[in-house]
Every structure is written in structure tokens, then in C-alpha cells.
Amino acid sequence: MRKVLMIIILISAAGTGRGEMLWPIDFPKKITGTFGEYRGYRYHLGMDVGTHGKTGYKIFAAEKGYVSAVMYQKWGIGYAVFVKHENGLTTFYGHMEKFAQVILNNEKIKKQGDNILDRLDFRVDFNMPEIVVAKGSVLGFSGETGLGPEHLHFEVRENDNIILNPLKNGIVVHDVIPPVIKKIHVVPLDSVAHVDGSSSPAAIPAFLKNKGAGLYGIKRASIPAIGGRIGLKVTAHDYIGSGSAVAPYRITLHVNGKQVWDFILDRIERSESHRMGLYYDYDLSTYSEYTFYLYSKIDDTGVITADNHDRPLDIKVTCFDAAGNRSSVEFILKNGKKLDTPSHVYEPNLIPGRELALTSKDGEFRILFGRDSPFYREMIDLDTDKDYQVFGSKLTIKSSAYILGPTNLCIDKPARISIKYDGDDFKKVGIYRKSKNSFNFIGNSYSKWKGVFTAQVSRMGTYFLVRDDTPPIIRFKNTMVKKTNQGLIINISDTGSGIDLSTVDLKVDDQKVKWDYEIDRYYLEILSHNNIWKKGRHKISVSLMDRAENRSSETFYYMVE
């Protein structure tokens, strides 16, 4: 299992010798998302440049080469272009509004004309340099297609599976702002470890002592005494030319002057992006503050065993950005002995290479981890709450709530959960999950023969069955008078199971039209190339269902002058 740990923790090659790339967008060097950031269940595999709510900025080839692929991916990167370069690297440009004419003129791309207009998934690969580009050639224009708001997503790849940090592989941004260190977390790792006599973790705020030196401290009164096996975590973020907080590039931990941890976001294997939870704490990370483990969950790398030291421990945590700016927090941990009596029961039942099945006390819920699910040993708890409440109009809990922990568990392969249900209303019911502040529909796969709902899950949390009787809401967004042929927008939303897009029936003057769904902003767009711009009054009719088969229908009118 140690091999997994080494995939991300690599010593950086300071410079690639491949030369500086061109900044890939006609917009200032303001990075709103950086390589390797926390993205819920996975790493962010590129660099984002936010465009302040606007689209249409020119996208440039960062180096000379040829277009190796052109694609559209509705539930991902939107309109995107790959460029293969002479140095062996490939650059990738995503979320475009439209392609440049040099791409659209290609015969293979012309055959995808309907897919491009209708925003349907496609991909065209070029094994030969049919579309040659110079450094600075326009590839297209920035947009918001696919997932996310208006921005450019930019990647540097060695191949389809190995993604490199752009800021260490040709993209240069002037940056003199060091990372910000917010907290240090001290975590007991077993039942006889403690922080100030407690088995609970302690979160200790850091304060800036010397801005010029990037030096942080911890108030003396906050410094705990520790005993047994202890792990540290750090909450930190960085800024690179914009007001958006991004993840630091590198984090090190020194104990008594010896480096015991070095986490560097240089390169990531795409196939292992889901292993992010080995390095980020899911529970304590957000999209603006990032909490990193400073120890391995797989082995003892980075773990501090206080009993092995006969004096207080000098701790230094340093956060770096890709430009070399650094911030450090230094403090002393008072070492002590482990507890004489265990504070709690800790008996790992999730073991790498072994299957684990747990059933709730009422016999209604079951979770199964396969032999290839665990990365590390962990104790999985399963509790039942019969009186759990969920808030929402016409949402009704139809089972007990089943609480699985720890919620920051990282697994390699999904576990399978099942919840028994014998009601005739099963088409209205589904599995939902509550964690932190999120409430999510997981699925409604139901076996009438077995009388169970099932789902595959990668995160722990609270699971339960909910009946959804809330129909979707449909609202017409555009003004009533249209003078130009821009897309018409219809807002749709649903509380509960979510819209079933396969049920959308959208017509103008009783004729079906081409439409697209904007998943980030919850609206249907009647695409602008539809023949709906004749002068006069027009009728729009919309009918759709959610995944619990609740139907809504609305009729609107608009004018074309």
C-alpha cells in the first residue's frame, strides 16, 4: 500500500527545461483555481482562470504544435481543445464558448456541426497534424460550457493519465504573496493517545507574527501536551493574482529539525484522483480553505510518537506556493506519556484485503465493503436514529437514518449500501445522504423482488429513504419582448430527487425545439439556432418530471418585434 502514498508525494523538479509557455487567455494572470485542489471527491487536475462573469476572451495555444483532439462534454469540460507540442507535452483548454474558425473549417470537425450547435457530446482525435498552430494561435473563445461558471480550465499533460502542474511546467505568474496558515490540528490516533488528556482532536488558531518573513505563531496558552501516537493537520490557502483562495503547492513538517513529511502537488495520475482523501481531510476542507494531513493513514510516515521523546517537540510546518513564496508556523508540543487506560474502544474492522459487511441493529440497512475497498485500517461505526428529521416541502422520511463514520474515510472502490422497503410507493422513494450542510439524492435503484433500495457510495455520512412529492418549479426568465436571436432561458428547479432530463418536453408554437440544460444555474436554454424568431407572439410550453415522477407543466409567451 505504500506505493499509493508515493504517487503524489514527489520531489519537485525545479524547472522542466522546456521553456516558458504563453499565458493561454487574453485576460490578466489571475488564477482562481490551482492544480491539485480539493474538489469534493477528487483533485482539480488543472489551473482555472476566472473571467469575472464574462465570456468571449481569446484562448491562445500556449506553445506551437497541432490540434490533437476537439470535443464537447456536457457534464464536464464543455467545448475543449487539445494541442500536442514538439516537447512531448499536451495542453488542454476547456469550457470554451466556441471554437476558432481554423478548427471549424476542418473537414472532420464540419461533420460534427450539428453536435456543436446542439451541444451534444462528441470527440474527434487527430493522429496527424491536420490543424497546425503557432504559439499564440487563437484556438477559440472563453465561455462557461460544461460544469462551472465562466472560466478557462487549462491543463498540461504528459499523456492522457499523467497531469502536470502548469505552474511548474511552463506557465509563469508573478506572485509575491505567501500562503496563509489558519490552523494547526492535533489529532490522537489511537485509544491511548491524547491531547491535554482528551481523545478529541484540538484545532489551534495560528496568528501572523511577521508578515515580511511569512512567520506565524500559536499563542502559548493554546499549546497542548500530547501523549501516544499523534498526527498533525494544517488548514491553509494561497492567493495567485486574484481574491480567490487556492490550495498551496507544497507542505512540509519538521519535528526537532528533521523533515518527516513532504507533500508536493507536481503531478497526478488521473486514474487515482479519487484518492485525494489520503491527503485532504474531507470534513475540514472547503473550496476556499484546505486542510491537509501531515501524516500517512497507510503507514507511520509523519506520525509523532510522543513517548519516544524525552523533551518537548519543536514543530515547524511550512507551506509553499509554486513561485517559491513560503509561510511557516513554529511551536512546541509538550510531550507526555500515553493514557494508562484507553479512553475509548478502537478496534479497526475495515482491513485492506478483507471484505466487511455491517448490518444495522434493526436489520433494515446493510453496507458491504469489498476486499479492494480499503486503503488503510479503520473502525467503521454504524448507528441508527429512528427520529431523524429532514426539512423540505412534501419530503417525507420513510426509514430510520443510518449513520456511517468516520465521514472523512477515503476508500479506493465504492461500498454498496442497501435499505429495505416494502411500500407500494417505491417509485416516489429514493436514497438520500446528509453530510455537513449538504442533502443529496443518491439514487432510486429498487428491486421489487428483494424489497430493497441499493446504491454504491464512496463517502460515509447519514443515509435514509425519502419520499418526494414535490413537483419541479418552472419559471420563464427572459423578458417578454425579444429583438435578437439569443437563447431563451427557462429556470427549472426541484427540491428532492432532481430533474429527470429525459422527460423534458419543450415546444415553441407546438413544435419541438433544440435545448440545453445549464446544470450550474438550473435553467433550460432554447438554443439560438432554432427557428423561433419570426415577428409576433409565440407560445412556449414546457413539461417535465423529477426522478420521483412528479410532473410540472407551464406555458409562457414571448414577443419578437
BAPA-906268 format. One record per residue: z, y, x of N, C-alpha, C in turn; residue in one letter. Coordinates in steps of 0.05 Angstrom, whole numbers, plus 5000, padded with zeros to 4 digits. Last residue first. Layout:
BEGIN
ZYXZYXZYXa/...
# end
This chain:
BEGIN
435958304197434458544190431758554203e/439057764168437357844191435658084182v/445557574147443057734143441657774169m/449056994123448557204143445857334137y/454256614092451656754091451456954113y/457155954085457256234093454356354090f/461255434062458655564061458955854068t/464654834082464555114077461655214076e/468954274081466254374077466454674071s/472653734110472454014102469554094100s/476353114106473853264106474253554098r/479652644144480052874126477553054128n/479352214180477452224157478252424136e/481852264226483352134205481852144178a/478652574257478752284263480552124244r/475653024209477152964233477252664236d/468953204188471453064184473053054211m/464653704157465553534179468253404172l/459554154140461353944131462053774155s/456754774125458054614146459854404132v/451255204115453155014103454154824125s/448855844110449855644129451755464115i/443356204085445756054079446355854101k/440856874091440756594097443456454092h/436657424075439257294072438956994075r/432057724122433057654096435757514098g/427257494170428657704157429657614129k/428656914210426957054191428557264176k/431356594245431456884249429457034231w/431656064256433456164235433456464234i/429855594289428155774273429755884250n/433655544350433055464322431455674308n/435155764397432255694395431655574367h/440655844397438856084391435956004388s/444755384360443355474385441055664378l/450655494332447855434324446055554345i/456455244357454455454361451755354351e/463155144338460455044337458555284341l/469155214377467155304358464555154361y/473555194416473655074389471655204369y/473655304468474155534449473955444420r/472754844495474955014505475655234484d/468254614471470854474469473154654477i/463354794433464754914455467654814454e/457854424412460754474408461954574434y/451554614385453154514407456054584401d/445654444346448154584351449554464375w/439754514307440954414332443454584338k/439854394235439354554259440754434283v/437054204172438854144195437954304219k/436554634117435154494138437054454162q/439054964080438754674073437154524093d/439755434108437855424086437055134080d/442155064159441455334152439255324131v/447454584169444754654159444554954155k/450954044195450554334197447754414190l/455553594197453053634182452753934179d/459253184239458453454233455653454219v/461152694254460952734225459853014218t/461652674308459552514297459152554267s/466252954320463753094321461352934310l/472052984291470152764297467352894296d/477353384314474753374300473253124310i/484253144311481953264323479353214309g/489252974291487552774304485152894318s/492453574290492853294288490853134304g/489154084264491954014272492353724268t/483054364284484454154269487254114281d/477454814276479954724289481254514272s/471855224289472954994276475454904291i/467655784280470155674290471055434274n/461155864294462855784272465355664284i/455956314314458456164321460156114296i/449156324332451256384312453556194317l/445856584390447056364375449156464355g/441157114378443256994394444556784377q/436357454364436557164362438657054382n/438758044330437457904353437957604350t/441358224286438858354293437358214316k/445158034231444257954257441558094263k/450958144195448258244200447458174228v/456057944193454257864172451357954176m/458457684256458257894236456057814216t/461357024267459457244272459457444250n/464856614249465756814268463957064269k/467256254196464856374207465656614224f/471455684200471255974196468656074209r/474955124179472355234186472255524180i/479654634195479254904185476555004196i/480753944173479854154192479554424178p/486453724134483553754138482953964159p/491853314145491053594147488053614152t/494252844146492952914121492053204121d/495852344189494652614189493152654162d/501452004211499352014191498452304189r/503051744274503051974257500751944236v/507151364318504951374299505251614280l/508851524387509551464359506951464342f/511851634451509551534435510551464407y/513352034504514351944478511951874460t/511751794569512452014551513451884525g/507151664624509351594607510051844589m/500051574630502451744633504651644614r/495951254618496451294646499051454651s/494350764568495651014576496151014606v/490550504515491050494544492150764552q/492850254452491650464468492250414497a/493250014384493349974413492050214427t/496649814325495050024339495349974369f/496649204287497649374309495649584317v/495248744256497048944246498249124268g/491648354267494148344282496248544271k/487548514230488448234232491148204245w/486749034241487848964215488948684215k/487749394296486949124289488349054262s/485450034315487249874298486049604293y/485450624350484450354351486350164337s/486451154354486951024329485650754327n/489651584404487551404394488451284368g/492552054417491751864438489551684428i/493752724406492752484394491752304416f/499553064433496752984435496152724419n/502953594451502953404429500053314426f/506753904503504253814492504753594471s/511054064533510354224509507854134495n/513053444554513453734559512953884533k/509853034508510953064535510853354542s/508052574459509352824464510452824493k/502452264429504252274452505452554454r/500351804377500652074388502652064411y/495951384343498051404363497951684375i/494751464271493951434299496351454317g/492151414204494351404223493251364251v/488551354165489651624168491651644191k/487450814165485350994173486251284177k/492050574143491750584173489450764182f/494350514093493250784100492650804130d/497050054086494250064077492850324085d/501249864141500650034118497650024111g/503349604185502149444164501449604139d/503849624255503649784230502249614209y/506449654321505849504297505749694273k/503349884378505349944358504649804332i/502249804448501649724421503949794403s/499249994510501350004491500449904464i/497749854576496849814549499249814530r/496650274634498150074619497050064591a/491350384682492750444658494350204647p/492550344753491050254730492650304704k/496350634784493550604793491650524770d/501151134765500150864766497150854773i/506751524771503951514777503151224780c/511651834731510651594742507651614747l/514252244706512652314730511652064744n/517352034667514852154659513152244682t/520251384679520151674683517451784677p/519951264607520451424631520451254656g/518551294539518051154564518551354587l/520551214475520751404497520651244523i/518051214413518551034435518351194461y/520151344347518951454372519951274395a/518250954290520151064308518751184332s/512851174247514250974263516551104277s/510251584223510051324210511351104226k/510752274210511352054228511551794213i/505652674185508052514178508352294198t/503153294172503253084192505852934188l/502753744138501753484129501353274152k/503454174191502854154162501553884156s/508654014237505854054231505254014202g/513053704282512453924264509453964261f/516853114282514553254292513753474272v/522852774302521452954284518953074297q/526352154302524652344316523052514296y/529851754289529952004274528252224287d/529751324323528851284295528651544280k/527851224386529051444370528051414341d/528750794441527750834413529251054399t/526550704509528550774489527150814462d/525450434569524250444542526550474522l/524250564638526150564615524550574589d/522650264698521550374673523550344651i/523750374763525150274740524050414715m/519150184815520350384797521750244774e/515250124873517450024857518650244840r/508250324870510950314883512950194863y/503650284841503450354869506050294884f/501949824788503949974803503050044832p/497249534766498049804757499849944777s/495849024777494549224793495249504784d/498348724738499248684766498148904784r/499349164681498048944696499048934725g/504249304634503149394660501849144674f/504949394567504249194587503049334611l/509549524515507849634536507449414557i/510649544445510449394469508749544490r/514549594385512949724406512949544431f/517749324350515349444339513449554361e/522749134363520548944364517949054355g/527049454368526349384341523949204340d/527249524423529449364410528749294382k/520649424452522849584442524849414427s/518749074511518649094482521049254472t/514749044569517249134556516749164526l/512048704623511848744594514548824584a/508748714684511148784670510548834641l/506348334740505948434713508648504700e/506048534809507248374787506548504760r/504048854847503248584848504348404826g/509749274851506949234859506248934860p/514049284796513749194823510749154829i/518549524754515749554759515249504789l/523949494757522649274743519649284746n/529449694796526549704792525449454778p/535149904775534049634781531049644775e/540450264775537650304783536650034793y/545650544739544150294745541350364752v/549651024773548150934750546750674758h/552751104817553051294795551651204770s/556450614853553850714842554250894818p/561650824896560950684871558350784860t/561251124941562550864943561850684919d/555351484959557551434940558651144944l/554251635029553351555002555751494985k/556852205065556551915060555551865032k/553052785085555552645079554952345075g/550653405111550453125107553152995101n/548253985086550753865095550553565090k/542354275107543554095088546053975100l/540054925120541654705129542654545106i/533455205124536155195113537454945125f/527455585117529255425134532055435123e/520955625096523655655088525355465105v/514855975112516855765117519455835104s/507856065108510556145099512455915104s/501656265138503756075133506356215123r/494556275146497056415139499156205131n/489955975152491955965173494456125168g/486455935111485856145130487856145153a/488655565077486355475093485555685114a/495855635082493355645068491055585087d/501955255086499655385099497455425078f/508955215087506555205071504355365084c/514354855112512355055117509855005100t/521154755116518854695100516854915104v/526354505154524254715153521854615138k/533154375163530754325147528854565150i/538154075199536454315199533754245185d/543853775174541053745179539554005177l/550253685207548553795186545653785194p/551253035240551653325238549853435216r/550052515244552852585248553252885248d/545852115203546152355219549152425220h/545351715167544451655194544851895213n/546551895117548551745131547851685160d/541852125097543952295108545952145124a/535552005105537951845101540251985114t/529952265075532252335092534552155085i/523152085077525752055064527952115084v/518352105105519352355095522152325082g/516951435089515951675103517051925089t/518250955066520451145072519551395087d/513250855014514950755036516950975043d/511751074965510850804972512550684995i/512951584958514051404938513451114946k/514452005014512751805002514251634981s/515952705010516552435018514652245003y/515453174985515453185014516352915025l/511453314928513353134941513153174971y/510553964901509553744918511953574928f/508654344848510954224860510053964875t/505854964835505254694842507754574857y/503755414785505855344805505655044810e/499455434752499955674768502255634788s/499054994722496555084733496955344749y/504954624744503354754723500754844737t/509754114757507354264765506054384740s/513753774742514554044752512154214760l/511653294727513553424709514053714716d/508453104769507253184743509053354727y/508753284834510553194812509353294786d/503653054878504653264860506553144840y/503152554902503652784919504553034903y/502052164866503552084890504352324907l/498752384828501652374823503252264845g/493452294845494752554851497752554847m/490351884835492751824850494352074857r/485552014813487751964794490351914808h/482052024856483152284847485552244828s/479351614878482251604880483551864871e/473951704877474951474862477951454862s/473352134911473152184882474351944867r/477552254964475652064953475652084923e/477952874996478952694975476752504967i/480253285049478153125037479452935017r/484553635058482053665073479753525058d/490353805048488153765029485453835042l/495853485076493553665081491353595061i/502353395093500553365071498253565074f/506953115130504653295134502553235113d/513552985154511552985131509453185136w/516653035197516852785183514852765160v/517653335259515953325235515953045223q/524053535281521953325282520353335256k/528053905275525953965294523753755296g/531153695234532253715261530053745282n/525353585201528153525200529253515228v/519853905170521253835195524253795190h/514153835133517053825132518053745159l/508354205110509754035129512754045125t/502354275075505354295073506554105093i/496354625060497854435076500754485074r/494354965020492554775034494054555048y/497055134955496855154984495154924996p/493455284894495155104910494855154940a/493755944864492355694871494255524889v/494056444816495556274834494056014839a/489957004812490356734802491856574824s/488357494830491057474819491757194809g/484757384892484957454864487857424855s/484757244946482957454937483157534908g/488356754938485956784955484156994942i/495156554939493056734928490856764948y/499355994923497956164942496156354926d/505755664913502955724906501855924926h/510955154904509655374918506855434906a/516454754909514754894889513555144903t/517854154942517554444944515654534922v/522753634951520253734939520154034943k/525853094987525553384981522853424968l/530352554978527652654981527652954974g/535352135008534652384994531752454999i/540151645010537351695013536451934995r/546751905026544851695019542051785024g/548452575007549252315018547252105009g/549553285017547953055008549152805020i/551353924993551953695011550553454999a/546954494983548654274975549354084998p/546855184980546154964997548054724991i/548255634953546655444939546055184955s/550955964987552555844966550955624951a/546756165017548655975029550255835008r/540256194990542956304991544956095000k/534856085032536355995010539156095012i/528756435052531356315056532556215030g/522456525086524156505062526856385069y/517656905120520156745123521856765097l/513157185135512956965115515356785115g/513557615167513657355180513357125161a/513358015129511458015151511257745165g/517857905096515157875086513057855108k/523457575101521857735119518957705111n/525757325057527457465076525857655093k/525157144991523657245014525457415032l/528556554968528056844967526756924993f/528555974925528156094952527756394949a/532955594884531055814888530955904917p/533354914879534655134892532555354896i/535154394838532954584843534154834854a/537453734847538154024847535654184854a/537953124808536653304828537653584825p/544052754798541852914788540553084810s/548552514817546052354819543652514809s/553152904854551752844829549252684835s/555353074902556852874887555452794861g/551453414923554053524915555553334896d/547352914908547153194916549653334905v/546952224929548052444913547352714925h/545951504924545351764936546451984918a/546551054896548951134912548351394927v/541850954870544250984853546751064870s/536751374900537751124890540451174878d/535151884913533051684910534051414902l/536352554895537552294903535552074896p/532953124917532852904897534252654908v/532153804914533553594929534053364910v/527154284919528454084902529653874919h/526154964927526554714941528054534922i/521555464903523955294901523855064920k/517355814921519155884898521755724898k/513356124968515155894964517255974943i/506756304974509256384962510956124958v/502356375032503356255007506056354999p/500057025056501256755060502056635033p/494057365059496457335042497557055046i/489357465082491657515099494257485083v/482757275084485357225070487657275089d/476057235074478157385088480657365071h/472956605074474056825057476256975073v/467656175083469656355097470456575078v/465455535081465955765064468255925077i/465455105119463255295118463655545101g/470054775110467354655115465154855109n/474654955091474754845117472054725126k/473455105040474655305057475055205086l/471854625014469854825022470855035042p/473953995030475054265024472954475033n/469653475005470953625027471953895017l/469352824978469153114973470753264994i/466052244973467752394991467252684987i/462252034937465051964934466952124951n/457152194950457952224922460952174919d/458552525013456952344996458052364968n/460852995029459652825049457752625036e/460453614994460753324994459553205019r/463254174965461854074989462453774992v/462654544904463654324920461954284945e/464455004855462954954879464254734895f/463855304793465155084807463355004830h/464355944768462755764784464555554796l/466056124699466556104728464455934742h/468856204637466656294654467456284684e/472955614623471855884618469655954638p/471654904610472855124624471555394617g/466354434612469154494607470054734623l/459754654596461554444602464454534596g/458355344615457655094602459554874612t/458855864629461255734621460655464607e/455456134687455956114659458656004652g/450756414734453356314727453756324697s/444156164746445956384739448556284727f/440455894801440955924773442856164769g/438955914854438855654840439155674810l/435856314900437156314874436756044861v/437056234970435256204946436856194921s/440656235011440456474995438556454972g/436755845052439455955049439356215034k/431455575011432455705035435455785031a/429354954984430755214981431555315009v/424554544952425754634977426954914973v/423754054913424454334909425954424934i/422553564936420553684918421153974914e/424453194983424653484979422453614963p/426452584950424752724969425053024963m/429652414910430052284936428352424958n/432752724859430452754876431052624903f/434752584792435252564820432652584836d/437052864733434552804748435252804778v/440652744675440752784704438152694716r/443652984614441452864629442052894659f/446353134550446753034577444152914589d/443953724518444453434517444553324545l/442454244500444854184514445753894510r/437454364481439354264462442054194474d/434754534528435054714505437354634486l/435054054558436154314568436754504546i/432353694525435253654532436553904542n/427253924526428753914501431753864506d/425953874582426054134569427654124543g/425153464616427853484605428153744589q/420253544637420553324618423253324604k/421253934674419954014650420153794628k/423253634716425153794700423853884674i/418653414736420753234726422753384708k/415853884752414753714730416953524719e/419054514759418554244770417754054747n/420654984736417754944740417054664750n/426155004739424954954713421954894715l/426755154793427654894784426254814758i/424755664793423655474813424455194806v/427955934756425255854748424055654767q/434755684753432655864763429855754756a/438355494694437155444720435155654727f/444155794663441355704662440455654691k/449655794670448555874644445755784641e/453455274704451355484702450655554673m/457354914720457955094698455955324696h/456554834793456854754765457554984746g/453754594850454154844836454354784806y/454554304914454454254885455354504870f/451754074975453354264960452654234930t/452253575024451153654998452953854986t/450853465094452553525072450953585047l/447153405135448253165122450053215098g/444753855153447053765168448353515155n/440853975116439953845141442353735157e/443053835049442654005072441953845097h/441853834979442253675003441353845027k/444854074922442954144944443753984968v/445254014852446053914878443953994898f/447254374794445154324814446454214840v/448454394723449254374751446954294769a/451254544661448854554677449654564706y/457554184657455454344645452854324660g/461553854675460754064693458554244681i/463953614618464653634645463653884658g/461453454570464353444572465353454601w/455853524583457153684562460253684566k/452153614636454353434628456053594608q/445853614666447553734646449553534637y/442653694731443953544710445153734689m/439153514789439553724769440653574745v/439053384860439553304832439953544815a/437253614906437353314906438053214878s/433554114933434954044909434953734906v/434354205003432754144980434454064957y/435854735048435754445042433754405020g/440455225074437755125068437854825064k/446455405038445055335063442355225055e/447855544988449655625010448455575037a/443855834940444155604958445755694982a/447156234891445556204914445955934928f/446856504827448056294843446156234866i/447957134796446156964811447856754827k/451357174733451257244762449457044777y/451957034680449457134688449257224717g/458157254646456257054656453757194667t/465157424644462357494643460657264654k/470557344653469557334626466657394622g/471157364710472357574693471057574665h/469456934739467557164737468457354715t/472456524790472456634763470756884762g/470656014827470456304828470256404800v/473655424853472755584830472755874837d/472054854890473055124891471955274867m/473954164876472254374887473654644888g/476853784848475253704871473353914882l/483353734829481053904827479353864852h/486053084816485653314834483253484824y/489152914752487252874775487253114792r/491953024707491952744717490452704743y/492853634716493853454696494153164705g/490953814767489353844742490253634722r/492854124827493753964803491954024779y/487654204876489754304858490454094837e/483554094912485853924911488054004893g/481254754924480854464928483554314927f/482855254874482255154901482254854902t/481055784833481855504834481055384861g/479456294842481356254820482255954818t/477856734893478056454886480256414865i/473357204905475857174892476156894881k/468957544932470257294941473157284930k/464657804878466557824901467957554907p/458157524868460657614856462757614879f/453657164869453457454871455757584857d/455556574904455156724879455157024884i/456856294952454756194934454356344908p/456456545018458056544993456156494970w/453456105064453256345048455156325025l/457255785117455555785093455456055080m/457555735187458455865163456355855141e/457255085221456555365216457555465189g/459054605237456554605221455754885214r/463854525261461554565278458954575263g/468354505231466554275230464254295249t/475154665238472354745240470654505242g/479654275256479554565254476754665259a/480853745218479153815240478654115237a/487453575199485053735194483553775220s/489852935187490053175205487353315203i/491352745121489652715144490052965162l/493052485066494552595088493052555114i/489552205033489652495031491052615055i/490051675051487451775040487352075041i/494951475064493451605085490751715075m/496951215019498151465028496351615047l/493950735018493550934997494551215006v/496050445060493350545062492850765042k/500850235042500950475059498150605062r/500049765016500050005000500050255017m/
# end
